[in-house]
Amino acid sequence: MRMDIRDILDDWPYEPGQVTARRIRGNDGKDKIQFRLDLGLLQMEVTGRPDGVRPHGFDSLLDYHEHLLEQHRVQHGGDEGFELDDQACELLRVEGVMFYHRYLAEYVLEDFEGVEGDTRRNLRMMDFCLRYAKHPADKYVLEQYRPYVLMMRARAMSRQAMRDKDSRAAMAILRRGIREIQALRSYGREGMSDGSAEIAILQAMAKDIESEIPPDPIRKLRQALARAVRDERYEEAADLRDQISRAVAEKRSKDSKPA
Protein backbone atom coordinates (compact mmCIF):
# COMPACT_ATOMS: atom_id res chain seq x y z
CA MET A 1 0.00 0.00 0.00
CA ARG A 2 1.40 3.40 -0.99
CA MET A 3 1.67 5.83 1.92
CA ASP A 4 3.15 8.90 0.24
CA ILE A 5 0.50 11.40 -0.98
CA ARG A 6 3.02 13.64 -2.75
CA ASP A 7 1.62 12.84 -6.21
CA ILE A 8 -1.88 13.88 -5.10
CA LEU A 9 -0.61 17.14 -3.67
CA ASP A 10 1.46 17.91 -6.77
CA ASP A 11 -1.60 17.38 -8.98
CA TRP A 12 -3.63 19.75 -6.77
CA PRO A 13 -1.47 22.79 -5.92
CA TYR A 14 -2.18 24.78 -2.78
CA GLU A 15 -3.14 28.42 -3.40
CA PRO A 16 -2.25 30.70 -0.47
CA GLY A 17 -5.19 32.77 0.72
CA GLN A 18 -7.70 30.63 -1.17
CA VAL A 19 -10.13 28.04 0.19
CA THR A 20 -9.81 25.15 -2.24
CA ALA A 21 -12.10 22.14 -2.13
CA ARG A 22 -13.46 19.41 -4.35
CA ARG A 23 -15.94 16.56 -4.23
CA ILE A 24 -14.70 13.07 -5.10
CA ARG A 25 -16.03 9.53 -5.10
CA GLY A 26 -14.47 7.42 -2.34
CA ASN A 27 -13.42 3.79 -2.48
CA ASP A 28 -16.65 2.93 -0.67
CA GLY A 29 -18.67 4.38 -3.54
CA LYS A 30 -19.81 7.39 -1.50
CA ASP A 31 -19.04 11.04 -2.17
CA LYS A 32 -16.34 12.71 -0.08
CA ILE A 33 -15.25 16.31 0.32
CA GLN A 34 -11.55 17.12 0.11
CA PHE A 35 -10.18 20.37 1.48
CA ARG A 36 -6.67 21.46 0.37
CA LEU A 37 -4.32 22.78 3.06
CA ASP A 38 -0.79 24.12 2.87
CA LEU A 39 0.74 20.86 4.18
CA GLY A 40 -1.75 18.36 2.80
CA LEU A 41 -5.49 17.86 2.61
CA LEU A 42 -8.49 16.90 4.67
CA GLN A 43 -10.98 14.31 3.48
CA MET A 44 -14.45 14.48 4.99
CA GLU A 45 -17.70 12.61 4.81
CA VAL A 46 -20.57 14.50 3.17
CA THR A 47 -23.08 13.59 5.89
CA GLY A 48 -22.82 12.86 9.59
CA ARG A 49 -19.64 13.67 11.45
CA PRO A 50 -16.97 14.75 8.95
CA ASP A 51 -14.47 12.08 10.05
CA GLY A 52 -17.07 9.32 9.75
CA VAL A 53 -16.79 8.36 13.43
CA ARG A 54 -19.89 7.63 15.50
CA PRO A 55 -19.00 8.44 19.13
CA HIS A 56 -20.81 6.08 21.53
CA GLY A 57 -22.99 5.03 18.58
CA PHE A 58 -24.31 8.55 17.94
CA ASP A 59 -23.90 10.78 14.87
CA SER A 60 -21.72 13.15 16.89
CA LEU A 61 -20.47 13.89 20.39
CA LEU A 62 -22.99 16.70 20.56
CA ASP A 63 -25.82 14.25 19.90
CA TYR A 64 -24.40 11.95 22.58
CA HIS A 65 -24.25 14.70 25.22
CA GLU A 66 -27.74 15.88 24.28
CA HIS A 67 -28.88 12.29 24.86
CA LEU A 68 -27.21 12.34 28.28
CA LEU A 69 -29.04 15.57 29.04
CA GLU A 70 -32.38 13.98 28.16
CA GLN A 71 -31.57 11.04 30.43
CA HIS A 72 -30.69 13.47 33.22
CA ARG A 73 -34.01 15.26 32.76
CA VAL A 74 -35.91 12.00 33.00
CA GLN A 75 -34.05 10.99 36.16
CA HIS A 76 -34.00 14.38 37.90
CA GLY A 77 -37.00 16.17 36.46
CA GLY A 78 -35.00 18.99 34.88
CA ASP A 79 -31.61 20.36 33.87
CA GLU A 80 -30.36 21.21 37.35
CA GLY A 81 -27.11 19.44 38.12
CA PHE A 82 -26.23 18.62 34.52
CA GLU A 83 -22.74 19.86 33.61
CA LEU A 84 -20.05 19.45 30.98
CA ASP A 85 -16.56 19.07 32.40
CA ASP A 86 -13.50 20.61 30.76
CA GLN A 87 -12.65 17.45 28.81
CA ALA A 88 -16.16 17.16 27.37
CA CYS A 89 -16.07 20.81 26.31
CA GLU A 90 -12.65 20.41 24.72
CA LEU A 91 -13.78 17.39 22.70
CA LEU A 92 -16.93 19.23 21.60
CA ARG A 93 -14.76 22.11 20.39
CA VAL A 94 -12.50 19.72 18.47
CA GLU A 95 -15.58 18.23 16.84
CA GLY A 96 -16.83 21.71 16.01
CA VAL A 97 -13.61 22.43 14.09
CA MET A 98 -14.35 19.43 11.86
CA PHE A 99 -17.73 20.88 10.95
CA TYR A 100 -16.10 24.30 10.44
CA HIS A 101 -13.72 22.85 7.84
CA ARG A 102 -16.59 21.11 6.11
CA TYR A 103 -18.84 24.15 5.85
CA LEU A 104 -15.96 26.19 4.46
CA ALA A 105 -15.51 23.56 1.76
CA GLU A 106 -19.27 23.33 1.19
CA TYR A 107 -19.47 27.09 0.64
CA VAL A 108 -16.74 26.95 -2.01
CA LEU A 109 -18.55 24.02 -3.64
CA GLU A 110 -21.82 26.03 -3.49
CA ASP A 111 -23.53 23.42 -1.34
CA PHE A 112 -25.44 26.10 0.53
CA GLU A 113 -27.86 23.69 2.19
CA GLY A 114 -24.85 21.85 3.59
CA VAL A 115 -23.40 25.11 4.94
CA GLU A 116 -26.69 26.00 6.58
CA GLY A 117 -26.93 22.60 8.24
CA ASP A 118 -23.36 22.59 9.54
CA THR A 119 -23.42 26.19 10.78
CA ARG A 120 -26.71 25.58 12.58
CA ARG A 121 -25.15 22.52 14.15
CA ASN A 122 -22.14 24.49 15.40
CA LEU A 123 -24.39 27.23 16.77
CA ARG A 124 -26.30 24.51 18.63
CA MET A 125 -23.01 23.25 20.06
CA MET A 126 -22.07 26.77 21.17
CA ASP A 127 -25.44 27.20 22.89
CA PHE A 128 -25.03 23.83 24.60
CA CYS A 129 -21.58 24.68 25.99
CA LEU A 130 -22.67 28.17 26.98
CA ARG A 131 -25.50 26.75 29.04
CA TYR A 132 -24.01 23.61 30.54
CA ALA A 133 -20.21 24.01 30.77
CA LYS A 134 -19.02 23.73 34.36
CA HIS A 135 -16.22 26.28 34.07
CA PRO A 136 -16.74 29.89 32.90
CA ALA A 137 -13.83 29.68 30.46
CA ASP A 138 -15.51 26.76 28.67
CA LYS A 139 -18.77 28.68 28.56
CA TYR A 140 -17.37 31.70 26.75
CA VAL A 141 -14.34 30.57 24.75
CA LEU A 142 -16.46 29.80 21.68
CA GLU A 143 -18.45 33.03 21.77
CA GLN A 144 -15.73 34.93 19.91
CA TYR A 145 -16.55 32.78 16.86
CA ARG A 146 -20.32 33.19 16.95
CA PRO A 147 -20.40 36.30 14.69
CA TYR A 148 -18.46 34.41 12.02
CA VAL A 149 -20.74 31.36 12.15
CA LEU A 150 -23.84 33.58 11.97
CA MET A 151 -22.32 35.38 9.01
CA MET A 152 -21.57 32.14 7.13
CA ARG A 153 -25.09 30.86 7.76
CA ALA A 154 -26.62 34.10 6.47
CA ARG A 155 -24.36 34.14 3.41
CA ALA A 156 -25.26 30.56 2.50
CA MET A 157 -29.00 31.04 3.01
CA SER A 158 -28.93 34.28 1.04
CA ARG A 159 -27.09 32.70 -1.87
CA GLN A 160 -29.55 29.82 -1.86
CA ALA A 161 -32.41 32.32 -2.07
CA MET A 162 -30.68 34.06 -4.98
CA ARG A 163 -30.26 30.70 -6.68
CA ASP A 164 -34.03 30.32 -6.30
CA LYS A 165 -34.38 33.80 -7.85
CA ASP A 166 -35.89 35.27 -4.68
CA SER A 167 -33.84 38.42 -4.18
CA ARG A 168 -36.22 39.88 -1.60
CA ALA A 169 -35.90 36.78 0.58
CA ALA A 170 -32.11 37.00 0.19
CA MET A 171 -32.18 40.61 1.41
CA ALA A 172 -34.36 39.70 4.38
CA ILE A 173 -31.94 36.91 5.36
CA LEU A 174 -28.95 39.26 5.24
CA ARG A 175 -30.71 41.93 7.28
CA ARG A 176 -31.69 39.36 9.88
CA GLY A 177 -28.09 38.12 10.01
CA ILE A 178 -26.83 41.65 10.58
CA ARG A 179 -29.34 42.17 13.39
CA GLU A 180 -28.34 38.88 15.03
CA ILE A 181 -24.67 39.86 15.04
CA GLN A 182 -25.39 43.38 16.27
CA ALA A 183 -27.43 41.96 19.14
CA LEU A 184 -24.66 39.72 20.45
CA ARG A 185 -23.48 40.17 24.01
CA SER A 186 -20.05 38.68 24.52
CA TYR A 187 -17.02 39.59 26.57
CA GLY A 188 -18.93 42.44 28.21
CA ARG A 189 -19.80 44.14 24.93
CA GLU A 190 -23.34 45.44 24.48
CA GLY A 191 -23.35 44.35 20.88
CA MET A 192 -21.26 44.22 17.76
CA SER A 193 -20.50 47.55 16.12
CA ASP A 194 -21.30 48.19 12.48
CA GLY A 195 -17.54 48.17 11.89
CA SER A 196 -17.18 44.41 12.46
CA ALA A 197 -15.82 42.42 9.52
CA GLU A 198 -18.79 40.03 9.61
CA ILE A 199 -21.34 42.83 9.38
CA ALA A 200 -19.34 44.54 6.63
CA ILE A 201 -19.41 41.36 4.53
CA LEU A 202 -23.18 40.97 4.93
CA GLN A 203 -23.77 44.65 4.20
CA ALA A 204 -21.70 44.39 1.00
CA MET A 205 -23.74 41.37 -0.11
CA ALA A 206 -26.97 43.21 0.67
CA LYS A 207 -25.84 46.22 -1.36
CA ASP A 208 -25.06 44.03 -4.37
CA ILE A 209 -28.42 42.27 -4.16
CA GLU A 210 -30.38 45.47 -3.58
CA SER A 211 -29.10 46.87 -6.87
CA GLU A 212 -30.72 43.91 -8.65
CA ILE A 213 -34.18 44.28 -7.05
CA PRO A 214 -36.72 46.13 -9.22
CA PRO A 215 -38.05 49.22 -7.45
CA ASP A 216 -41.41 48.85 -5.69
CA PRO A 217 -43.88 50.96 -7.75
CA ILE A 218 -46.04 51.70 -4.70
CA ARG A 219 -43.01 52.86 -2.74
CA LYS A 220 -42.01 55.14 -5.62
CA LEU A 221 -45.51 56.62 -5.72
CA ARG A 222 -45.44 57.28 -1.97
CA GLN A 223 -42.07 58.98 -2.26
CA ALA A 224 -43.45 61.16 -5.07
CA LEU A 225 -46.50 61.97 -2.91
CA ALA A 226 -44.27 63.06 -0.03
CA ARG A 227 -42.36 65.39 -2.34
CA ALA A 228 -45.56 66.81 -3.82
CA VAL A 229 -46.99 67.57 -0.36
CA ARG A 230 -43.71 69.09 0.77
CA ASP A 231 -43.69 71.39 -2.28
CA GLU A 232 -47.40 72.22 -1.85
CA ARG A 233 -48.36 70.71 -5.22
CA TYR A 234 -51.71 69.62 -3.90
CA GLU A 235 -53.42 68.78 -7.20
CA GLU A 236 -50.56 66.47 -8.11
CA ALA A 237 -50.65 65.02 -4.58
CA ALA A 238 -54.36 64.20 -4.96
CA ASP A 239 -53.67 62.40 -8.24
CA LEU A 240 -50.84 60.44 -6.64
CA ARG A 241 -53.09 59.38 -3.76
CA ASP A 242 -55.56 57.98 -6.31
CA GLN A 243 -52.75 56.11 -8.08
CA ILE A 244 -51.57 54.66 -4.77
CA SER A 245 -55.08 53.52 -3.85
CA ARG A 246 -55.49 51.76 -7.21
CA ALA A 247 -52.04 50.16 -7.01
CA VAL A 248 -52.67 48.89 -3.45
CA ALA A 249 -56.08 47.48 -4.44
CA GLU A 250 -54.55 45.71 -7.47
CA LYS A 251 -51.78 44.23 -5.32
CA ARG A 252 -54.25 42.94 -2.71
CA SER A 253 -56.38 41.41 -5.43
CA LYS A 254 -53.37 39.73 -6.97
CA ASP A 255 -52.09 38.45 -3.61
CA SER A 256 -55.50 37.01 -2.68
CA LYS A 257 -55.73 34.86 -5.82
CA PRO A 258 -54.82 31.17 -5.27
CA ALA A 259 -51.45 30.14 -6.66
N, C-alpha and C positions, 0 to 999 in steps of 0.2 A: 504494500500500500504506500503510495506516495504521500509524504508529509509536507513537502515544501510547496507553498502556495505562490511562489515568486512569479510563475508564468501567468497566473490569474491576475495578480496585481499589475504586472507589466502590460497586460491586455486591457486594463481598466485604470488608466492613470488617475492619480489623486489631483484634484484642483483646489488649491488653497483658497479659503474663503467661500467655497461653494458646497452646498449640500447635494451630494450625488448619490442616487439610489436607483435600483432597478428591481424588476420582478422576474424571478426565474422559476423553472419547474424543478423541484427537488427529486432526489432518487426515489422517494416514496410516492412520486406521482402527484404531490400536492404543491401548490404555489408557495414560494418563499419570497421574502423581501431581503435584499442585500443593500447594505449601507456602507459606502466607501469612507474609510478613515485614512489619516496620514500614514499610519503604520500597519494598515491591513484593512479588514472589513468585518462587519457584523452580518450575520445571517439570522433572520427572524421568521417565526411563524406568522402567517397572515391573521389567524384567529387565536383566541385564547392568550395565554401568557407568551410573550415573544420568544422565550427560550424553549417553549414546548413542555416545560416541567409542570406537573400538577401537584403542588404542595399539599400533603395530607389528603390527597385525592380530590382537591378542589381546583377550580380553574386558576386561582391565584391565592397568594397569601392574604390579600385583602378579603376575598370571599371566605377564607378559612376563619379569619378573626371576626368577621361579621357573623359567621355561624356560631362562634363561641359566645358572642354577645347575645344572640338569640337564646342560646342555652342558659346563659346567666339570667336573662329576663324571666325565663320559665321557672328557674329554680328560686330566684330571689324577688320576683315580682316587679322588677325594674332595673334601671341601669346602675343604681348606686352600688359602688364597690368594684365595678368593672374597670380595669386599668390595663394599659399597654406598658410593659417595662421598656427599658432603653434598648435591649436587644431586638424586641419585636418591632419597635419604631425604626431602628436602623435597617432591618431586613425589609420593611415596607418601603423605606426610601430607596433602597437598592432596586427593589422591584419596580418602583415608580420610574427610575431612570431607564429601565428597559422599555417601558411604554413611551417615554419621552423620545427615545431614539426611533421607535417605530412611527410615532405620529409625525416626526420630522420627515422621515422617508415617505410616508403616505402623502404628506402635503406636496412634496416634489413630484410624486407620481400622480397627483390630482385625484387621489382617493379621499375625497372630502368627507364622505360618510365614515370612513375609517378614522380620520382625524377627530371628528366630532365624538365618536365613541371612546377613543383612547384619552382625549382630553377630559371628557366627562368622568371617566374612570379615575384619572389622577386627581381631579378636583374632589371626587368622593373620598379618595384616600387622604387628601389633605384635611378634609372636614373630620374624618374619623380620628386622625392623629390629634387634631386640634382639640377635639372633645374628650378623648379618652387617654391620651398620653399621661403617664404618671409624673414625669418631670417637665417643668416649664420649658426647658430648652428644646425638648422633643415636640412640644406643642407648637412652637413658633418658628422652628428652623425652616420649615417649608413655605412659610407665608411670604417670604421674599420672592418666591417663584409664582405665586398665584396670579399677579398681573399678566405675566407672560402666557400662562396656560389659558387664561380667559381670552387673551388676545388671539391666540392660535385657534381656539374654538370659534370665536366670532369670525375670523378670517375664513375658516373652512366653511362654516355655515353660509356666510355671505357669498362665497364663490359658488357654492352649490345652488343657491337661489339664482345667481346670475346664469348659471348653466341651464336652469329651468326657465330662463328669460323672465324672471320676476325681480326687476330692479328695485321696486318699491319694498319688497320683502327684504332684499339685500341691505337696503339703507336702514330699515328698521332694526335688523340684526346688528349692524355696526353701531348704531346709536345706543342700543341696549348694552352692547359690550363696553362702550365708552363709559356709560353710566355705572356699570358694575365695577369697573376699575376705579373710577373716581370715588366710589362709595367705600372703598376698602379702608379698613382700620388695621394697620399693622405697625409694629414697632413704635407705638405712641403717636403715629400720624393720624390726622383727622380725615385723611383721604388722599388720593393721588392727585398731584397737580396736573394741569393740562400740558405741562412740559415733559411728562414722562414719555419714554420712547414708545411704549406700548400704545398709549393714546394717540401719539403722533402718527403711528402706522395706520391705525384704524381711521383716523381723520383723513389721511391721505387717500385711503381706499374709498371712503365716503365721498370725497370731493370728486374723484374720478367717476364714480357711479352716478352721482348727482348730475354731472354734465350730460349723461346719456338719457336721463329721464325727461320725457316730453313735459312741457309746462302744463299745469292744471288750468284749464280754461276758466273755471269758476274762480280760482284764486287770482288769475289775471284780471278778471272783471271786478273783483272786490278791491284790488289794488287801484284800478282805474277809478272806481267809485270814490275811494278815499281821497285821491288826488283832486277829483272834480269837486267834492265837498269842500276840501281845503281851499281851493281856488274860487269858491263861490259860483261855480258853473252848475246852477241848480237844475236847469232843463236837461243838461247832459246827465246829471246825477240821477234824475228821475228815469231816464231812458235806460241807464245802466242797471238800476234796481229792477226794472222789468226784465232785462236780459238775464240777470242773476236768478230771478224767480223762475223763469222758463227753464234755464239750464239746470237748476236744482230739481225741478219737477221731472225733467227728462231723465236725470241721473237716478232718481228714486224709482221711477218707472222701470228703467233698465235693470237696476239692481234687484227689483222685486220679481222679475221674470225668472222662472225655473231654468236651471242650466241645461 
